[in-house]
Structures are given as C-alpha cells and as structure tokens.
Amino acid sequence: MSKTILELINRTPEPAPWSEGDNIPWDDPEFSERMLVEHLSQEHDLASRRNETIDLHVEWIFSQVLDSRPARVLDLACGPGFYANRLARNGCTCVGMDFSPASIRYAKETAAAEALPCTYHHADVREGLFGEGFDLSMMIYGQFNVFPRNLGLEILKNACSAMKPGGHIVLEVQTNEQIRKSGQSPPTWHSARSGLFSGAPHLVMQESFWHEDTQSSTVRFMVIEGQSGRASTYALSNEAYTEREITDAIELAGFTHARWFPSLNGKPAAGEQDLPVIVARK
Ligand SMILES: C[S@@+](CC[C@H](N)C(=O)[O-])C[C@H]1O[C@@H](n2cnc3c(N)ncnc32)[C@H](O)[C@@H]1O
C-alpha cells in the first residue's frame, strides 16, 4: 500500500490483525520474480526448503501417506511446484495452485520440460475452486496460519469437498510458540541496494505485534525507496493455533483419523524449519 512518510510516522500504534493487509505481496508480478530467486536459492530455507530437504519430505509423503501408490494430488499454495513435480516423478498426477505469477510460470516450465503430468493454476486458494477427485491435498510450509480462522476453515472445507472418500490431507503448520515469538520480536531495520520489497536501493523497517486476545501476530513492513522517496507498507498476520484447535478445524471440515507428526520427514523436529504436520482422512 502506497503511503507518505508522514503517514508512516502517524501510523496506528498497534494494527488489528489483518487490518493493514493479508500478506506480503506474493501475487505482485515484480515481487514474485524477486521471490522466485529466494525459492530457488540453495543458501537458505526462507521461501521454500532446499532441494535435499524437499526430497526427504516428498519421500515421506509418498511412502507414508500415499503407501507408495500413484495418486491424484492437489498442492495448495504450491509455489514453484517443487513438491508436485517430485510427486509426479513418482507417478502421481498433480494440480498445483498459487497466486504468485513467477512461481506458476516456473512450475509450468519445469513440468513441461520433463512432460510431467502436472497442471498449474495461477489462482487464489481463498476462491476455493479446487476441482474434485483428489487422493491427497496438501498445504506445505505453514501457509495455513496466514489465513484468518474463518477463512482457514473455509479452505479446509473446500479441500475436503475436492477429495475422494478415503483421500488424505497433509497440513504443515507453524506452531503457537513460533508465531507468539515472532509477534514479540523487537523492531528491526535494514537497508539494501535491491531486495524482496524493491529492486531499487531502499530501507525496510519492520515491527512486530503479538495480539494476546486473538492469539495472532502481525509483522508490519515499512519500505522507503532511497531515490524516489516512495514509501509503502505491508503487513503479514498469522493465527497461532493450538494442536487441538487445528485438529478440531480439520474434523469440522469433514476429515477424520487425524494424526500429528513432528516434521514432514516423520523424524523429530531438528530445527526451526521443521514444522509439525497433521495428516487426516476424508
Ligand atoms: C512459503 S511459500 C511455500 C511454497 C511451497 N508450498 C513450498 O513449500 O515450496 C508460500 C506460498 O503460498 C502462496 N500463497 C500465499 N497465499 C496464497 C493465496 N491466497 N492463494 C494462492 N497462493 C498463496 C505464495 O504465493 C507462496 O508461493
């Protein structure tokens, strides 16, 4: 959202969750091109995990959730298609959905280069047009938490409607503690010649809020470009669920037999990037 510097100074001391925006601008074409570089980076796990970790995740999903049988897979917020393409190499037929134009372009190009049976849609998962007849639906890397609770439940219900009876959902979520900690982090700033929020030299000032009453967090990013003086703000809110609350939401959406796993490779979490996973059946 475009702002004046005076508006930044006069900002609301504490924003209500989701009141200043839904998320960082994944769907902005230029932002998405810059973010794609981060998805592809093998130096860090910020946007997607590194290849070796994704290999282990997909091996676990294929062997433990799909019993090593080819299946029809729906990957919600699929990013550049790293998971869906790998599952397709195991014989699965995959549909990926994401609203980042650069990620979807990359996913389509890489799937086409290997003639993988993957279809990628540039679409907002909040619109719920998921199709039907899937054996597995998944949302990886904590994206479920970025939706307000009512919307999160709606997405789960739509995912359930898209599944065959007996199909599975795999949801990898951020923990309550991680979201609380991020909301309680002190303010920070950095400057960059080019970065995620701008291709030009800029400053990014970041402040975080923990909303105890709603058990959610907001991170506010204030960006000022050096040459133009253009200012903009973005905000990212996250719901801090307990495991019980997520299990309840999964069951309310129509799934049963919910089971929790410490990470997407089935092993105990070894660091901040290992998130808990709930698997349930329709
Ligand atoms: C952290 S990345 C994870 C991507 C992928 N699941 C992975 O692990 O490689 C989050 C993804 O969610 C997508 N996303 C966030 N909100 C979305 C929405 N409302 N509709 C579609 N995609 C969304 C972003 O564009 C981004 O690609």
Ligand as a Chemical Component Dictionary entry (heavy atoms), coordinates in Angstrom:
data_LIG
# 
_chem_comp.id                   LIG 
_chem_comp.type                 NON-POLYMER 
_chem_comp.pdbx_formal_charge   0 
_chem_comp.three_letter_code    LIG 
# 
loop_
_chem_comp_atom.comp_id 
_chem_comp_atom.atom_id 
_chem_comp_atom.alt_atom_id 
_chem_comp_atom.type_symbol 
_chem_comp_atom.charge 
_chem_comp_atom.model_Cartn_x 
_chem_comp_atom.model_Cartn_y 
_chem_comp_atom.model_Cartn_z 
_chem_comp_atom.pdbx_ordinal 
LIG C1  C1  C 0  6.316  -20.113 1.898  1  
LIG S1  S1  S 1  5.812  -20.306 0.228  2  
LIG C2  C2  C 0  5.674  -22.066 0.101  3  
LIG C3  C3  C 0  5.584  -22.571 -1.296 4  
LIG C4  C4  C 0  5.556  -24.102 -1.426 5  
LIG N1  N1  N 0  4.458  -24.699 -0.697 6  
LIG C5  C5  C 0  6.870  -24.676 -0.958 7  
LIG O1  O1  O 0  6.956  -25.130 0.204  8  
LIG O2  O2  O -1 7.822  -24.688 -1.757 9  
LIG C6  C6  C 0  4.105  -19.789 0.351  10 
LIG C7  C7  C 0  3.350  -19.795 -0.966 11 
LIG O3  O3  O 0  1.978  -19.514 -0.677 12 
LIG C8  C8  C 0  1.457  -18.766 -1.749 13 
LIG N2  N2  N 0  0.211  -18.135 -1.300 14 
LIG C9  C9  C 0  0.022  -17.390 -0.193 15 
LIG N3  N3  N 0  -1.269 -17.001 -0.113 16 
LIG C10 C10 C 0  -1.895 -17.521 -1.206 17 
LIG C11 C11 C 0  -3.229 -17.459 -1.696 18 
LIG N4  N4  N 0  -4.183 -16.784 -1.037 19 
LIG N5  N5  N 0  -3.545 -18.112 -2.833 20 
LIG C12 C12 C 0  -2.574 -18.793 -3.524 21 
LIG N6  N6  N 0  -1.293 -18.872 -3.118 22 
LIG C13 C13 C 0  -0.963 -18.246 -1.970 23 
LIG C14 C14 C 0  2.585  -17.804 -2.095 24 
LIG O4  O4  O 0  2.445  -17.246 -3.378 25 
LIG C15 C15 C 0  3.795  -18.730 -1.960 26 
LIG O5  O5  O 0  4.112  -19.330 -3.190 27 
# 
loop_
_chem_comp_bond.comp_id 
_chem_comp_bond.atom_id_1 
_chem_comp_bond.atom_id_2 
_chem_comp_bond.value_order 
_chem_comp_bond.pdbx_ordinal 
LIG C1  S1  SING 1  
LIG S1  C2  SING 2  
LIG S1  C6  SING 3  
LIG C2  C3  SING 4  
LIG C3  C4  SING 5  
LIG C4  N1  SING 6  
LIG C4  C5  SING 7  
LIG C5  O1  DOUB 8  
LIG C5  O2  SING 9  
LIG C6  C7  SING 10 
LIG C7  O3  SING 11 
LIG C7  C15 SING 12 
LIG O3  C8  SING 13 
LIG C8  N2  SING 14 
LIG C8  C14 SING 15 
LIG N2  C9  SING 16 
LIG N2  C13 SING 17 
LIG C9  N3  DOUB 18 
LIG N3  C10 SING 19 
LIG C10 C11 SING 20 
LIG C10 C13 DOUB 21 
LIG C11 N4  SING 22 
LIG C11 N5  DOUB 23 
LIG N5  C12 SING 24 
LIG C12 N6  DOUB 25 
LIG N6  C13 SING 26 
LIG C14 O4  SING 27 
LIG C14 C15 SING 28 
LIG C15 O5  SING 29 
# 
